[in-house]
């Protein structure tokens, strides 16, 4: 289990899938830049180099965004360093809170990323993760970076 107490999402970039032209893809795009929050990942290795992962996170700022992602993880530890690659699929729930009204949306999401764990002691590591989360039919893309402690059971 990884408890990455710090998570940050950068500015959104939107494009049409076919042409790659930039555009404003939805009303939440401008407000989901520079959100900070938390992330919890649960991993279970089933083969020597591969496993399953559940990634739950929340980022907050001008809006709130909660990610519910599940997928596969692959990699191997080399000494104290463990580099991994992950492919995740699930949903992102975005909510804008205004004093007069609020609006929200739930979108399909996919994320591709890498993780590097540095083992400190037998069951404790420091983890760093970076991935790109793509959401919606117009492919809104955000880069998410996280860092924090990882506990092994």
KAHU-V703676 format. One record per backbone hydrogen bond with DSSP energy under -0.5 kcal/mol. NH is the residue of the N-H (numbers start at 1). CO is the residue of the C=O. If there is no record, write none. Layout:
nh=NH co=CO
nh=NH co=CO
This chain:
nh=2 co=41
nh=3 co=1
nh=3 co=149
nh=4 co=2
nh=4 co=39
nh=5 co=3
nh=6 co=147
nh=7 co=5
nh=7 co=37
nh=8 co=145
nh=9 co=35
nh=10 co=143
nh=12 co=29
nh=13 co=141
nh=15 co=138
nh=15 co=139
nh=16 co=21
nh=20 co=16
nh=23 co=14
nh=25 co=23
nh=29 co=26
nh=32 co=28
nh=32 co=29
nh=33 co=30
nh=34 co=9
nh=35 co=9
nh=36 co=60
nh=37 co=7
nh=38 co=58
nh=39 co=4
nh=40 co=56
nh=41 co=2
nh=42 co=54
nh=44 co=52
nh=46 co=50
nh=47 co=50
nh=51 co=73
nh=52 co=44
nh=53 co=71
nh=54 co=42
nh=55 co=69
nh=56 co=40
nh=56 co=54
nh=57 co=67
nh=58 co=38
nh=59 co=65
nh=60 co=36
nh=61 co=63
nh=64 co=95
nh=65 co=59
nh=66 co=93
nh=67 co=57
nh=68 co=91
nh=69 co=55
nh=70 co=89
nh=71 co=53
nh=72 co=87
nh=73 co=51
nh=74 co=85
nh=75 co=49
nh=76 co=83
nh=78 co=81
nh=79 co=77
nh=81 co=78
nh=82 co=117
nh=83 co=76
nh=84 co=115
nh=85 co=74
nh=86 co=113
nh=87 co=72
nh=88 co=111
nh=89 co=70
nh=90 co=109
nh=91 co=68
nh=92 co=107
nh=93 co=66
nh=94 co=92
nh=94 co=105
nh=95 co=64
nh=96 co=103
nh=97 co=95
nh=98 co=96
nh=98 co=101
nh=103 co=96
nh=105 co=94
nh=107 co=92
nh=109 co=90
nh=110 co=134
nh=111 co=88
nh=112 co=132
nh=113 co=86
nh=114 co=130
nh=115 co=84
nh=116 co=128
nh=117 co=82
nh=118 co=126
nh=119 co=80
nh=119 co=117
nh=120 co=124
nh=121 co=124
nh=124 co=121
nh=125 co=150
nh=126 co=118
nh=127 co=125
nh=127 co=148
nh=128 co=116
nh=129 co=146
nh=130 co=114
nh=131 co=144
nh=132 co=112
nh=133 co=131
nh=133 co=142
nh=134 co=110
nh=134 co=132
nh=135 co=140
nh=136 co=108
nh=139 co=136
nh=140 co=135
nh=141 co=13
nh=142 co=133
nh=144 co=131
nh=144 co=142
nh=145 co=8
nh=146 co=129
nh=147 co=6
nh=148 co=127
nh=149 co=3
nh=150 co=125
nh=151 co=1
nh=152 co=123
